[in-house]
Amino acid sequence: MNEQELLHTVTQKIKEQLFIPFFRSHLDEPTIDDTKLQFIIRIFTASEHTQEEIIHYSTAVMLMQIALDTHDLVTLSTDEDTASTLFTRQLLILAGDYYTGLYYQMLADYENMHLINEVASAVKEINELKISFHYEKTEKKQVIDLKRKVSILLLLRLCEAFQLEQLRNEIVNFYEKGTI
């Protein structure tokens, strides 16, 4: 399979995992960041995994990224709390937790403790960084830098876990040129 076919296959697998009728009736469909997914596929391809593992691990890691992104949609504002906004907030938390659970289940199926540990470590660091820019007094430039770091940290940790320095640098360069 070429990279485009892998992207299509993994995207379809992710959509199958994400299709929960109750969530779809109350929440927008989660966004699959094609650029990040392409980088994830490249990471697993470069680290010489089998095609089956590339599809499986890419699906799992992207589910974790979607879980993180879903949790970011939860608002902290209480200015206009209505039953509807509280329900949506709770449902977003539940959906993010559900997607996280799917990730862990997929990796547990393959008994890949190394990858579970690497991603868990990245998620811990991501959450610590999010706390720092949400709750600490931080200058606007620092917030922008922290948000950029948070947005690619999972990719960078995967590159480091598989010793893919060139791909890591490519990811950093790509995201430094764009706006996040």
PyMOL commands that set and color helices and strands:
alter all, ss='L'
color gray80, all
select helices_A, chain A and resi 3-18+21-26+34-46+51-72+83-109+113-135+140-161+165-177
alter helices_A, ss='H'
color red, helices_A
deselect
rebuild
show_as cartoon
